[in-house]
């Protein structure tokens, strides 16, 4: 690590909702900053106004807040390097673009979109489908390298539309060291003359990104693998300006569960799991499901994301975000794509649910139930059900019988366990329950074992029927705990009611 203070940024574009891959990039930047006592910046890169999506910026900031990923500097937070929204920095970029032109590192290009389309069509007809504006083709096009100085001046004074393109040097090996991937070498003959400044007066991503990273004193650029092909251009731009280049780390792709291709926004609902942190409703009315609305704890979501491409080097899997920040290193991020595992994601959620206190779960349950039930009762509901649940909602659905009498009975248990003598047997057991002087789980269990012994029956002949009449279910937590929770009077009444409903099966 250099002596330069660690300053990293997450720089999303508001062109749609924040995919979980973007959240992981933000998370790794955040963890890296925390680990190194650095600064984590959020910068909104909205230079591409044609792809701007209303509400996307708000969505991004809200989603990161839900995840517990909090910026040191950024929109709505402030800082000494703002503004943190690129469109608000618009006036900054043109002088830098013109500096490159003045230093023969870039040039004005006056070709219209229609003219370039014609050139591409001609090239395709000649068997060159991947035509590029580059070191070879630039000399046959309308730009400040082929036009006279007077003609260029006249066009600029007339207000002719133009873009500024990078003057890519010919046959130069661009070398840079990536923290994750090692040395990367790309020859400039494989690169085109990218547009740096557009005809609408806005910079492209490439120029704005470099200028902002320099002005904000970014020390490390941690971003997705999809930006790796752009890195050589960015290195050349730093060199063209005479600026120090930040250290690069390009994160592995998130892959579909089968490993076949990059995880996309449409894969989630198609395959049955969320790919966005929170719900997103598109302008076309398409709804994409989020982890928050699906019932995931943000801590479980973040823990899962951290392991998609990184590992701690130990067998420990459950970490708080603070614990992750203590041990996170880019050196333990892998190069290979990380396969998303929906089942493992549910496992993380299940572990966090189990580790949540019964009191905290009761608070959540109370909100979901509009405060209709006693808090102490909900603490017991959480205690009884959370080991069998993945989501808080499961506690309510699977444990509904703890708060309401069952309306239906598990058909498989009825057909398998309910015999001709079951009604008489369970009526006798109900009489025994009714006679108990206290109704603690241990008291009920002792009475139950005594009942089995008197009837010379095994546990399997009575317990499933007891559970069926009280809960309507075939499985669940301890029946003695359940019976004690719902109380003696309610327990006896449920037994009577259940026996009446099941008379026809006798």
Buried (B, 14 or more C-beta within 10 A) or exposed (E): EEEEEBBBBBBBBBEBBBBBBBBBBBBBBBBBBBBBEBBBBBBBBBBBEEEBBEBBBEBBBBBBBBBBBEBBBBBEBEBEBBBBBBBEBBEBBBEBBBEBBEEEBBBBBBBEEEEBEEBBEEBEEEEEEEBBBBBEBBEEBBBBBBBEEEEBEEBEEEEBEBBBBBBBBEEBEBEBEBBBBEEBEBEBBEBBBBBBBBBEEBBBBBBBBBBBBBEBBBBBBBBBBEBBEBBBBBBBBBEBBEBEBBBBBBBBBBBBBEEEEBBEBEBBBEBEBBBBBBBBEEEEEEEBBBBBEBBBBBBBBBBBBBBBBBEBEEEEBEBEBEBBBEBBBBEEBEEEBBBBBBEBBBBBBBBBBEEBEBEEBBBBBBEBEEEEBEEEBBBBBBBBBBEBBBBBBBBBEBBBBBBEBBEEBBEEBBEEBBEEEBBEBBEEBBEBBEEBEEBEBEBBBEBBEEBBEEEEEEEEBBBBBBBBBBBBBBEBBBBBBBBBBBEBEEBBBBBBEBBEBBEEEE
